[in-house]
Amino acid sequence: MTTRRSVLAAGATGTLALSTGCLGFVLGEPLEFEASKVLPTDAALAETGYEHHDSGWERIEETVSLGVKREIHASLWNAVYSKEVSIQGQRQEAAMFAAVSLPAMEVAGSVQNPLDDMDNREILDEVRGQLEGNYGNLRDIRHHERIVVRILDADRSVDVYTATTDLEGEEMEIRLPLTTFSHEDDLLVLVGGYPRLLSDEGVNIEVLMESVEHPLE
């Protein structure tokens, strides 16, 4: 029997999927999962001009029903970086990058991927709340292009979306590059945002994505 519960933490999203078979879990002990950190390098941050905005762990406690109720505890990692850019002669904090790590769920030797049933567009909808914290109301989200970026020794597909938002009371189009993939027993979500007219920031987001290191203690 498989039970799914949605979780969303600090711009991260996933679906907890588990199968029965762990004796301690069946007997009532909570299952514990913890992701490893994922971070861009200091060199890449210096090169691109992005600065640390916020980072930390988010602990999720879910109750699922497998005949009887049991608890799942998961620790998710999230790191956010931002940058002031010049828009119409004014400096505004309008570019951002976030790196999120979610633990894969392994029960009875079977690894369940929380992102298997979600494409990047659906994940973008889930992290929309955090993005709107940076930009305001996101609307008219549409796919712009798909690029390939070398991340953690593999070519990764990055979907770039365009959205309309409000920044300092002005309507503006922004680009939202996003990639998700599994790495070393974790599920990584890397997402950026920048004004559409500042194409150099798209290059900077790629630099940050290429630089990420994982797993980190």
Secondary structure, DSSP 4 states (H G I P E B T S, - for coil): -EEEEEEEETTEEEEEEEES--HHHHTTPPEEEEPPEEE--HHHHHHHT-EEEEEEEEEEEEEEESSSEEEEEEEEEEEEEEEEEEETTEEEEEEEEEEEEEE-EEETTEEE-TTTT--HHHHHHHTHHHHHHHHS--EEEEEEEEEEEEETTEEEEEEEEEEEEEETTEEEEEEEEEEEEEETTEEEEEEEEEETT-HHHHHHHHHHHHH-EEEE-
